[in-house]
Amino acid sequence: MFQCPICGELMEILTNNHCVNKHNLTKKELLDRYGTPKYVTPTMSREVQNWIRESTIITRMDFDIAQAAARSQRRG
Ligand SMILES: [Zn+2]
């Protein structure tokens, strides 16, 4: 997870889109002025933990579906 150096928003990667829409800067300009986005590990803040929890629900569903698919393939 990366944290935008200006607004602190967490995202998987700092996108040019975010820089332009939120801060009216290109990604390059933002990096030149504010430095590279801070890398945040999931254990660092509650905000991130909540984000992980929400995305884990989806991931787990996908995982179960994949598992079920694998199981039925093995049976067949
Ligand atoms: Zn931002």
PDB file of the backbone (N, CA, C, O) and the ligand in Angstrom, with CONECT records:
HET     ZN  A 101       1
ATOM      1  N   MET A   1       0.836  -1.191   0.000  1.00  0.00           N
ATOM      2  CA  MET A   1       0.000   0.000   0.000  1.00  0.00           C
ATOM      3  C   MET A   1       0.875   1.246   0.000  1.00  0.00           C
ATOM      4  O   MET A   1       1.871   1.334   0.718  1.00  0.00           O
ATOM      5  N   PHE A   2       0.475   2.199  -0.822  1.00  0.00           N
ATOM      6  CA  PHE A   2       1.207   3.451  -0.844  1.00  0.00           C
ATOM      7  C   PHE A   2       0.303   4.586  -0.367  1.00  0.00           C
ATOM      8  O   PHE A   2      -0.906   4.586  -0.600  1.00  0.00           O
ATOM      9  N   GLN A   3       0.919   5.543   0.301  1.00  0.00           N
ATOM     10  CA  GLN A   3       0.166   6.665   0.831  1.00  0.00           C
ATOM     11  C   GLN A   3       0.537   7.923   0.066  1.00  0.00           C
ATOM     12  O   GLN A   3       1.713   8.263  -0.062  1.00  0.00           O
ATOM     13  N   CYS A   4      -0.462   8.597  -0.434  1.00  0.00           N
ATOM     14  CA  CYS A   4      -0.223   9.848  -1.148  1.00  0.00           C
ATOM     15  C   CYS A   4       0.430  10.855  -0.206  1.00  0.00           C
ATOM     16  O   CYS A   4      -0.081  11.087   0.890  1.00  0.00           O
ATOM     17  N   PRO A   5       1.540  11.454  -0.606  1.00  0.00           N
ATOM     18  CA  PRO A   5       2.230  12.389   0.282  1.00  0.00           C
ATOM     19  C   PRO A   5       1.448  13.675   0.540  1.00  0.00           C
ATOM     20  O   PRO A   5       1.776  14.402   1.478  1.00  0.00           O
ATOM     21  N   ILE A   6       0.441  13.975  -0.250  1.00  0.00           N
ATOM     22  CA  ILE A   6      -0.327  15.206  -0.050  1.00  0.00           C
ATOM     23  C   ILE A   6      -1.562  14.959   0.807  1.00  0.00           C
ATOM     24  O   ILE A   6      -1.729  15.596   1.847  1.00  0.00           O
ATOM     25  N   CYS A   7      -2.425  14.043   0.385  1.00  0.00           N
ATOM     26  CA  CYS A   7      -3.699  13.885   1.082  1.00  0.00           C
ATOM     27  C   CYS A   7      -3.713  12.660   1.996  1.00  0.00           C
ATOM     28  O   CYS A   7      -4.648  12.480   2.776  1.00  0.00           O
ATOM     29  N   GLY A   8      -2.684  11.820   1.905  1.00  0.00           N
ATOM     30  CA  GLY A   8      -2.614  10.675   2.813  1.00  0.00           C
ATOM     31  C   GLY A   8      -3.506   9.519   2.412  1.00  0.00           C
ATOM     32  O   GLY A   8      -3.623   8.544   3.154  1.00  0.00           O
ATOM     33  N   GLU A   9      -4.135   9.610   1.258  1.00  0.00           N
ATOM     34  CA  GLU A   9      -4.992   8.527   0.803  1.00  0.00           C
ATOM     35  C   GLU A   9      -4.158   7.285   0.509  1.00  0.00           C
ATOM     36  O   GLU A   9      -3.068   7.366  -0.058  1.00  0.00           O
ATOM     37  N   LEU A  10      -4.692   6.145   0.905  1.00  0.00           N
ATOM     38  CA  LEU A  10      -3.980   4.892   0.692  1.00  0.00           C
ATOM     39  C   LEU A  10      -4.445   4.232  -0.589  1.00  0.00           C
ATOM     40  O   LEU A  10      -5.641   4.165  -0.872  1.00  0.00           O
ATOM     41  N   MET A  11      -3.505   3.755  -1.342  1.00  0.00           N
ATOM     42  CA  MET A  11      -3.856   3.074  -2.588  1.00  0.00           C
ATOM     43  C   MET A  11      -2.778   2.057  -2.931  1.00  0.00           C
ATOM     44  O   MET A  11      -1.654   2.113  -2.432  1.00  0.00           O
ATOM     45  N   GLU A  12      -3.151   1.146  -3.780  1.00  0.00           N
ATOM     46  CA  GLU A  12      -2.196   0.098  -4.145  1.00  0.00           C
ATOM     47  C   GLU A  12      -0.997   0.684  -4.855  1.00  0.00           C
ATOM     48  O   GLU A  12       0.133   0.226  -4.686  1.00  0.00           O
ATOM     49  N   ILE A  13      -1.258   1.696  -5.645  1.00  0.00           N
ATOM     50  CA  ILE A  13      -0.172   2.394  -6.318  1.00  0.00           C
ATOM     51  C   ILE A  13      -0.621   3.837  -6.559  1.00  0.00           C
ATOM     52  O   ILE A  13      -1.784   4.095  -6.869  1.00  0.00           O
ATOM     53  N   LEU A  14       0.309   4.758  -6.413  1.00  0.00           N
ATOM     54  CA  LEU A  14      -0.026   6.158  -6.667  1.00  0.00           C
ATOM     55  C   LEU A  14      -0.167   6.351  -8.174  1.00  0.00           C
ATOM     56  O   LEU A  14       0.796   6.209  -8.928  1.00  0.00           O
ATOM     57  N   THR A  15      -1.375   6.675  -8.591  1.00  0.00           N
ATOM     58  CA  THR A  15      -1.637   6.766 -10.024  1.00  0.00           C
ATOM     59  C   THR A  15      -1.562   8.219 -10.498  1.00  0.00           C
ATOM     60  O   THR A  15      -1.787   9.156  -9.731  1.00  0.00           O
ATOM     61  N   ASN A  16      -1.244   8.373 -11.759  1.00  0.00           N
ATOM     62  CA  ASN A  16      -1.234   9.688 -12.381  1.00  0.00           C
ATOM     63  C   ASN A  16      -2.628  10.309 -12.302  1.00  0.00           C
ATOM     64  O   ASN A  16      -2.784  11.515 -12.110  1.00  0.00           O
ATOM     65  N   ASN A  17      -3.625   9.457 -12.455  1.00  0.00           N
ATOM     66  CA  ASN A  17      -5.011   9.856 -12.373  1.00  0.00           C
ATOM     67  C   ASN A  17      -5.337  10.542 -11.041  1.00  0.00           C
ATOM     68  O   ASN A  17      -5.983  11.590 -11.012  1.00  0.00           O
ATOM     69  N   HIS A  18      -4.882   9.939  -9.950  1.00  0.00           N
ATOM     70  CA  HIS A  18      -5.103  10.513  -8.623  1.00  0.00           C
ATOM     71  C   HIS A  18      -4.430  11.886  -8.527  1.00  0.00           C
ATOM     72  O   HIS A  18      -5.030  12.851  -8.055  1.00  0.00           O
ATOM     73  N   CYS A  19      -3.190  11.956  -8.976  1.00  0.00           N
ATOM     74  CA  CYS A  19      -2.423  13.199  -8.884  1.00  0.00           C
ATOM     75  C   CYS A  19      -3.102  14.322  -9.650  1.00  0.00           C
ATOM     76  O   CYS A  19      -3.189  15.450  -9.164  1.00  0.00           O
ATOM     77  N   VAL A  20      -3.579  14.012 -10.841  1.00  0.00           N
ATOM     78  CA  VAL A  20      -4.195  15.029 -11.689  1.00  0.00           C
ATOM     79  C   VAL A  20      -5.557  15.428 -11.138  1.00  0.00           C
ATOM     80  O   VAL A  20      -5.856  16.617 -11.024  1.00  0.00           O
ATOM     81  N   ASN A  21      -6.388  14.441 -10.795  1.00  0.00           N
ATOM     82  CA  ASN A  21      -7.744  14.742 -10.343  1.00  0.00           C
ATOM     83  C   ASN A  21      -7.783  15.411  -8.981  1.00  0.00           C
ATOM     84  O   ASN A  21      -8.564  16.339  -8.769  1.00  0.00           O
ATOM     85  N   LYS A  22      -6.948  14.952  -8.053  1.00  0.00           N
ATOM     86  CA  LYS A  22      -7.034  15.450  -6.678  1.00  0.00           C
ATOM     87  C   LYS A  22      -6.123  16.633  -6.428  1.00  0.00           C
ATOM     88  O   LYS A  22      -6.437  17.502  -5.615  1.00  0.00           O
ATOM     89  N   HIS A  23      -5.000  16.672  -7.119  1.00  0.00           N
ATOM     90  CA  HIS A  23      -4.017  17.685  -6.757  1.00  0.00           C
ATOM     91  C   HIS A  23      -3.597  18.574  -7.923  1.00  0.00           C
ATOM     92  O   HIS A  23      -2.769  19.472  -7.770  1.00  0.00           O
ATOM     93  N   ASN A  24      -4.183  18.308  -9.089  1.00  0.00           N
ATOM     94  CA  ASN A  24      -3.879  19.144 -10.241  1.00  0.00           C
ATOM     95  C   ASN A  24      -2.392  19.153 -10.595  1.00  0.00           C
ATOM     96  O   ASN A  24      -1.854  20.152 -11.072  1.00  0.00           O
ATOM     97  N   LEU A  25      -1.755  18.034 -10.352  1.00  0.00           N
ATOM     98  CA  LEU A  25      -0.342  17.865 -10.678  1.00  0.00           C
ATOM     99  C   LEU A  25      -0.192  16.555 -11.437  1.00  0.00           C
ATOM    100  O   LEU A  25      -0.975  15.627 -11.233  1.00  0.00           O
ATOM    101  N   THR A  26       0.791  16.472 -12.299  1.00  0.00           N
ATOM    102  CA  THR A  26       1.075  15.164 -12.871  1.00  0.00           C
ATOM    103  C   THR A  26       1.813  14.357 -11.811  1.00  0.00           C
ATOM    104  O   THR A  26       2.321  14.912 -10.837  1.00  0.00           O
ATOM    105  N   LYS A  27       1.865  13.062 -12.006  1.00  0.00           N
ATOM    106  CA  LYS A  27       2.550  12.218 -11.031  1.00  0.00           C
ATOM    107  C   LYS A  27       4.005  12.655 -10.873  1.00  0.00           C
ATOM    108  O   LYS A  27       4.548  12.677  -9.768  1.00  0.00           O
ATOM    109  N   LYS A  28       4.621  13.003 -12.004  1.00  0.00           N
ATOM    110  CA  LYS A  28       6.020  13.411 -11.967  1.00  0.00           C
ATOM    111  C   LYS A  28       6.200  14.694 -11.148  1.00  0.00           C
ATOM    112  O   LYS A  28       7.127  14.797 -10.344  1.00  0.00           O
ATOM    113  N   GLU A  29       5.316  15.662 -11.355  1.00  0.00           N
ATOM    114  CA  GLU A  29       5.387  16.921 -10.598  1.00  0.00           C
ATOM    115  C   GLU A  29       5.197  16.669  -9.110  1.00  0.00           C
ATOM    116  O   GLU A  29       5.890  17.241  -8.269  1.00  0.00           O
ATOM    117  N   LEU A  30       4.241  15.801  -8.807  1.00  0.00           N
ATOM    118  CA  LEU A  30       3.974  15.474  -7.407  1.00  0.00           C
ATOM    119  C   LEU A  30       5.205  14.834  -6.758  1.00  0.00           C
ATOM    120  O   LEU A  30       5.588  15.192  -5.645  1.00  0.00           O
ATOM    121  N   LEU A  31       5.812  13.893  -7.464  1.00  0.00           N
ATOM    122  CA  LEU A  31       6.995  13.224  -6.922  1.00  0.00           C
ATOM    123  C   LEU A  31       8.157  14.198  -6.762  1.00  0.00           C
ATOM    124  O   LEU A  31       8.915  14.126  -5.795  1.00  0.00           O
ATOM    125  N   ASP A  32       8.285  15.116  -7.729  1.00  0.00           N
ATOM    126  CA  ASP A  32       9.357  16.108  -7.653  1.00  0.00           C
ATOM    127  C   ASP A  32       9.190  17.009  -6.428  1.00  0.00           C
ATOM    128  O   ASP A  32      10.169  17.357  -5.768  1.00  0.00           O
ATOM    129  N   ARG A  33       7.948  17.382  -6.131  1.00  0.00           N
ATOM    130  CA  ARG A  33       7.705  18.329  -5.036  1.00  0.00           C
ATOM    131  C   ARG A  33       7.605  17.652  -3.678  1.00  0.00           C
ATOM    132  O   ARG A  33       8.085  18.184  -2.677  1.00  0.00           O
ATOM    133  N   TYR A  34       6.991  16.495  -3.643  1.00  0.00           N
ATOM    134  CA  TYR A  34       6.678  15.901  -2.342  1.00  0.00           C
ATOM    135  C   TYR A  34       7.444  14.611  -2.064  1.00  0.00           C
ATOM    136  O   TYR A  34       7.374  14.063  -0.964  1.00  0.00           O
ATOM    137  N   GLY A  35       8.164  14.139  -3.052  1.00  0.00           N
ATOM    138  CA  GLY A  35       8.904  12.891  -2.860  1.00  0.00           C
ATOM    139  C   GLY A  35       8.029  11.695  -3.160  1.00  0.00           C
ATOM    140  O   GLY A  35       6.844  11.832  -3.463  1.00  0.00           O
ATOM    141  N   THR A  36       8.620  10.535  -3.073  1.00  0.00           N
ATOM    142  CA  THR A  36       7.893   9.315  -3.404  1.00  0.00           C
ATOM    143  C   THR A  36       6.849   9.007  -2.335  1.00  0.00           C
ATOM    144  O   THR A  36       7.043   9.339  -1.165  1.00  0.00           O
ATOM    145  N   PRO A  37       5.746   8.376  -2.728  1.00  0.00           N
ATOM    146  CA  PRO A  37       4.732   8.014  -1.742  1.00  0.00           C
ATOM    147  C   PRO A  37       5.288   7.040  -0.708  1.00  0.00           C
ATOM    148  O   PRO A  37       6.102   6.168  -1.013  1.00  0.00           O
ATOM    149  N   LYS A  38       4.826   7.216   0.505  1.00  0.00           N
ATOM    150  CA  LYS A  38       5.289   6.366   1.596  1.00  0.00           C
ATOM    151  C   LYS A  38       4.678   4.984   1.451  1.00  0.00           C
ATOM    152  O   LYS A  38       3.484   4.841   1.186  1.00  0.00           O
ATOM    153  N   TYR A  39       5.516   3.968   1.629  1.00  0.00           N
ATOM    154  CA  TYR A  39       4.971   2.607   1.614  1.00  0.00           C
ATOM    155  C   TYR A  39       4.469   2.273   3.012  1.00  0.00           C
ATOM    156  O   TYR A  39       5.202   2.405   3.993  1.00  0.00           O
ATOM    157  N   VAL A  40       3.222   1.841   3.095  1.00  0.00           N
ATOM    158  CA  VAL A  40       2.618   1.544   4.394  1.00  0.00           C
ATOM    159  C   VAL A  40       2.334   0.051   4.465  1.00  0.00           C
ATOM    160  O   VAL A  40       1.687  -0.515   3.584  1.00  0.00           O
ATOM    161  N   THR A  41       2.821  -0.569   5.511  1.00  0.00           N
ATOM    162  CA  THR A  41       2.541  -2.000   5.688  1.00  0.00           C
ATOM    163  C   THR A  41       1.187  -2.152   6.377  1.00  0.00           C
ATOM    164  O   THR A  41       0.779  -1.285   7.149  1.00  0.00           O
ATOM    165  N   PRO A  42       0.498  -3.245   6.101  1.00  0.00           N
ATOM    166  CA  PRO A  42      -0.870  -3.415   6.608  1.00  0.00           C
ATOM    167  C   PRO A  42      -1.012  -3.363   8.123  1.00  0.00           C
ATOM    168  O   PRO A  42      -2.103  -3.080   8.616  1.00  0.00           O
ATOM    169  N   THR A  43       0.031  -3.620   8.864  1.00  0.00           N
ATOM    170  CA  THR A  43      -0.092  -3.615  10.328  1.00  0.00           C
ATOM    171  C   THR A  43       0.006  -2.206  10.912  1.00  0.00           C
ATOM    172  O   THR A  43      -0.209  -2.021  12.109  1.00  0.00           O
ATOM    173  N   MET A  44       0.328  -1.213  10.084  1.00  0.00           N
ATOM    174  CA  MET A  44       0.659   0.092  10.635  1.00  0.00           C
ATOM    175  C   MET A  44      -0.512   0.915  11.164  1.00  0.00           C
ATOM    176  O   MET A  44      -0.371   1.604  12.174  1.00  0.00           O
ATOM    177  N   SER A  45      -1.639   0.855  10.512  1.00  0.00           N
ATOM    178  CA  SER A  45      -2.737   1.680  11.014  1.00  0.00           C
ATOM    179  C   SER A  45      -4.069   0.950  10.923  1.00  0.00           C
ATOM    180  O   SER A  45      -4.246   0.030  10.125  1.00  0.00           O
ATOM    181  N   ARG A  46      -4.994   1.385  11.761  1.00  0.00           N
ATOM    182  CA  ARG A  46      -6.320   0.792  11.791  1.00  0.00           C
ATOM    183  C   ARG A  46      -7.035   0.994  10.460  1.00  0.00           C
ATOM    184  O   ARG A  46      -7.770   0.125   9.990  1.00  0.00           O
ATOM    185  N   GLU A  47      -6.806   2.141   9.876  1.00  0.00           N
ATOM    186  CA  GLU A  47      -7.412   2.460   8.590  1.00  0.00           C
ATOM    187  C   GLU A  47      -7.061   1.400   7.542  1.00  0.00           C
ATOM    188  O   GLU A  47      -7.910   0.937   6.780  1.00  0.00           O
ATOM    189  N   VAL A  48      -5.785   1.040   7.536  1.00  0.00           N
ATOM    190  CA  VAL A  48      -5.312   0.040   6.587  1.00  0.00           C
ATOM    191  C   VAL A  48      -5.905  -1.322   6.932  1.00  0.00           C
ATOM    192  O   VAL A  48      -6.305  -2.082   6.051  1.00  0.00           O
ATOM    193  N   GLN A  49      -5.955  -1.614   8.224  1.00  0.00           N
ATOM    194  CA  GLN A  49      -6.514  -2.901   8.646  1.00  0.00           C
ATOM    195  C   GLN A  49      -7.962  -3.044   8.201  1.00  0.00           C
ATOM    196  O   GLN A  49      -8.385  -4.113   7.760  1.00  0.00           O
ATOM    197  N   ASN A  50      -8.717  -1.956   8.321  1.00  0.00           N
ATOM    198  CA  ASN A  50     -10.108  -1.984   7.874  1.00  0.00           C
ATOM    199  C   ASN A  50     -10.190  -2.197   6.375  1.00  0.00           C
ATOM    200  O   ASN A  50     -11.039  -2.933   5.871  1.00  0.00           O
ATOM    201  N   TRP A  51      -9.284  -1.530   5.681  1.00  0.00           N
ATOM    202  CA  TRP A  51      -9.259  -1.668   4.229  1.00  0.00           C
ATOM    203  C   TRP A  51      -8.959  -3.112   3.850  1.00  0.00           C
ATOM    204  O   TRP A  51      -9.588  -3.676   2.954  1.00  0.00           O
ATOM    205  N   ILE A  52      -7.995  -3.697   4.540  1.00  0.00           N
ATOM    206  CA  ILE A  52      -7.618  -5.078   4.282  1.00  0.00           C
ATOM    207  C   ILE A  52      -8.797  -6.003   4.580  1.00  0.00           C
ATOM    208  O   ILE A  52      -9.095  -6.918   3.813  1.00  0.00           O
ATOM    209  N   ARG A  53      -9.465  -5.746   5.714  1.00  0.00           N
ATOM    210  CA  ARG A  53     -10.593  -6.596   6.105  1.00  0.00           C
ATOM    211  C   ARG A  53     -11.668  -6.581   5.029  1.00  0.00           C
ATOM    212  O   ARG A  53     -12.200  -7.627   4.658  1.00  0.00           O
ATOM    213  N   GLU A  54     -11.987  -5.382   4.526  1.00  0.00           N
ATOM    214  CA  GLU A  54     -13.001  -5.272   3.480  1.00  0.00           C
ATOM    215  C   GLU A  54     -12.583  -6.015   2.223  1.00  0.00           C
ATOM    216  O   GLU A  54     -13.391  -6.708   1.604  1.00  0.00           O
ATOM    217  N   SER A  55     -11.338  -5.870   1.856  1.00  0.00           N
ATOM    218  CA  SER A  55     -10.902  -6.510   0.619  1.00  0.00           C
ATOM    219  C   SER A  55     -10.684  -8.008   0.823  1.00  0.00           C
ATOM    220  O   SER A  55     -10.704  -8.774  -0.140  1.00  0.00           O
ATOM    221  N   THR A  56     -10.473  -8.433   2.083  1.00  0.00           N
ATOM    222  CA  THR A  56     -10.293  -9.855   2.367  1.00  0.00           C
ATOM    223  C   THR A  56     -11.580 -10.625   2.110  1.00  0.00           C
ATOM    224  O   THR A  56     -11.551 -11.776   1.676  1.00  0.00           O
ATOM    225  N   ILE A  57     -12.714  -9.975   2.383  1.00  0.00           N
ATOM    226  CA  ILE A  57     -14.008 -10.630   2.169  1.00  0.00           C
ATOM    227  C   ILE A  57     -14.134 -11.038   0.707  1.00  0.00           C
ATOM    228  O   ILE A  57     -14.544 -12.155   0.393  1.00  0.00           O
ATOM    229  N   ILE A  58     -13.781 -10.134  -0.164  1.00  0.00           N
ATOM    230  CA  ILE A  58     -13.849 -10.405  -1.599  1.00  0.00           C
ATOM    231  C   ILE A  58     -12.830 -11.490  -1.969  1.00  0.00           C
ATOM    232  O   ILE A  58     -13.137 -12.436  -2.694  1.00  0.00           O
ATOM    233  N   THR A  59     -11.623 -11.323  -1.456  1.00  0.00           N
ATOM    234  CA  THR A  59     -10.560 -12.267  -1.781  1.00  0.00           C
ATOM    235  C   THR A  59     -10.941 -13.668  -1.332  1.00  0.00           C
ATOM    236  O   THR A  59     -10.720 -14.643  -2.051  1.00  0.00           O
ATOM    237  N   ARG A  60     -11.522 -13.763  -0.129  1.00  0.00           N
ATOM    238  CA  ARG A  60     -11.885 -15.073   0.392  1.00  0.00           C
ATOM    239  C   ARG A  60     -12.974 -15.717  -0.460  1.00  0.00           C
ATOM    240  O   ARG A  60     -12.947 -16.924  -0.703  1.00  0.00           O
ATOM    241  N   MET A  61     -13.926 -14.914  -0.910  1.00  0.00           N
ATOM    242  CA  MET A  61     -14.965 -15.444  -1.793  1.00  0.00           C
ATOM    243  C   MET A  61     -14.352 -15.985  -3.079  1.00  0.00           C
ATOM    244  O   MET A  61     -14.693 -17.076  -3.534  1.00  0.00           O
ATOM    245  N   ASP A  62     -13.457 -15.216  -3.647  1.00  0.00           N
ATOM    246  CA  ASP A  62     -12.788 -15.645  -4.870  1.00  0.00           C
ATOM    247  C   ASP A  62     -12.017 -16.933  -4.626  1.00  0.00           C
ATOM    248  O   ASP A  62     -11.989 -17.832  -5.467  1.00  0.00           O
ATOM    249  N   PHE A  63     -11.394 -16.999  -3.457  1.00  0.00           N
ATOM    250  CA  PHE A  63     -10.605 -18.166  -3.093  1.00  0.00           C
ATOM    251  C   PHE A  63     -11.505 -19.398  -2.995  1.00  0.00           C
ATOM    252  O   PHE A  63     -11.172 -20.461  -3.519  1.00  0.00           O
ATOM    253  N   ASP A  64     -12.647 -19.246  -2.321  1.00  0.00           N
ATOM    254  CA  ASP A  64     -13.584 -20.362  -2.166  1.00  0.00           C
ATOM    255  C   ASP A  64     -14.080 -20.845  -3.524  1.00  0.00           C
ATOM    256  O   ASP A  64     -14.181 -22.047  -3.771  1.00  0.00           O
ATOM    257  N   ILE A  65     -14.381 -19.910  -4.384  1.00  0.00           N
ATOM    258  CA  ILE A  65     -14.857 -20.268  -5.717  1.00  0.00           C
ATOM    259  C   ILE A  65     -13.772 -21.042  -6.467  1.00  0.00           C
ATOM    260  O   ILE A  65     -14.042 -22.047  -7.124  1.00  0.00           O
ATOM    261  N   ALA A  66     -12.546 -20.549  -6.351  1.00  0.00           N
ATOM    262  CA  ALA A  66     -11.417 -21.216  -6.998  1.00  0.00           C
ATOM    263  C   ALA A  66     -11.220 -22.615  -6.432  1.00  0.00           C
ATOM    264  O   ALA A  66     -10.955 -23.568  -7.165  1.00  0.00           O
ATOM    265  N   GLN A  67     -11.355 -22.720  -5.107  1.00  0.00           N
ATOM    266  CA  GLN A  67     -11.211 -24.024  -4.444  1.00  0.00           C
ATOM    267  C   GLN A  67     -12.293 -24.988  -4.911  1.00  0.00           C
ATOM    268  O   GLN A  67     -12.013 -26.144  -5.227  1.00  0.00           O
ATOM    269  N   ALA A  68     -13.528 -24.505  -4.952  1.00  0.00           N
ATOM    270  CA  ALA A  68     -14.640 -25.340  -5.373  1.00  0.00           C
ATOM    271  C   ALA A  68     -14.444 -25.799  -6.818  1.00  0.00           C
ATOM    272  O   ALA A  68     -14.716 -26.949  -7.163  1.00  0.00           O
ATOM    273  N   ALA A  69     -13.976 -24.890  -7.639  1.00  0.00           N
ATOM    274  CA  ALA A  69     -13.728 -25.215  -9.035  1.00  0.00           C
ATOM    275  C   ALA A  69     -12.644 -26.285  -9.151  1.00  0.00           C
ATOM    276  O   ALA A  69     -12.756 -27.220  -9.944  1.00  0.00           O
ATOM    277  N   ALA A  70     -11.613 -26.131  -8.359  1.00  0.00           N
ATOM    278  CA  ALA A  70     -10.509 -27.090  -8.376  1.00  0.00           C
ATOM    279  C   ALA A  70     -10.987 -28.465  -7.912  1.00  0.00           C
ATOM    280  O   ALA A  70     -10.609 -29.500  -8.460  1.00  0.00           O
ATOM    281  N   ARG A  71     -11.844 -28.432  -6.868  1.00  0.00           N
ATOM    282  CA  ARG A  71     -12.354 -29.686  -6.316  1.00  0.00           C
ATOM    283  C   ARG A  71     -13.210 -30.423  -7.349  1.00  0.00           C
ATOM    284  O   ARG A  71     -13.062 -31.630  -7.540  1.00  0.00           O
ATOM    285  N   SER A  72     -14.103 -29.689  -8.008  1.00  0.00           N
ATOM    286  CA  SER A  72     -15.001 -30.347  -8.955  1.00  0.00           C
ATOM    287  C   SER A  72     -14.218 -30.844 -10.172  1.00  0.00           C
ATOM    288  O   SER A  72     -14.575 -31.851 -10.783  1.00  0.00           O
ATOM    289  N   GLN A  73     -13.163 -30.134 -10.507  1.00  0.00           N
ATOM    290  CA  GLN A  73     -12.317 -30.590 -11.620  1.00  0.00           C
ATOM    291  C   GLN A  73     -11.639 -31.899 -11.269  1.00  0.00           C
ATOM    292  O   GLN A  73     -11.530 -32.807 -12.093  1.00  0.00           O
ATOM    293  N   ARG A  74     -11.181 -31.976 -10.011  1.00  0.00           N
ATOM    294  CA  ARG A  74     -10.478 -33.179  -9.581  1.00  0.00           C
ATOM    295  C   ARG A  74     -11.429 -34.390  -9.591  1.00  0.00           C
ATOM    296  O   ARG A  74     -11.059 -35.504  -9.961  1.00  0.00           O
ATOM    297  N   ARG A  75     -12.712 -34.105  -9.151  1.00  0.00           N
ATOM    298  CA  ARG A  75     -13.699 -35.172  -9.110  1.00  0.00           C
ATOM    299  C   ARG A  75     -13.998 -35.669 -10.531  1.00  0.00           C
ATOM    300  O   ARG A  75     -14.070 -36.869 -10.794  1.00  0.00           O
ATOM    301  N   GLY A  76     -14.168 -34.697 -11.433  1.00  0.00           N
ATOM    302  CA  GLY A  76     -14.525 -35.054 -12.804  1.00  0.00           C
ATOM    303  C   GLY A  76     -13.314 -35.666 -13.464  1.00  0.00           C
ATOM    304  O   GLY A  76     -13.375 -36.047 -14.633  1.00  0.00           O
TER     305      GLY A  76
HETATM  306 ZN    ZN A 101      -3.509  12.554  -2.919  1.00  0.00          ZN2+
END
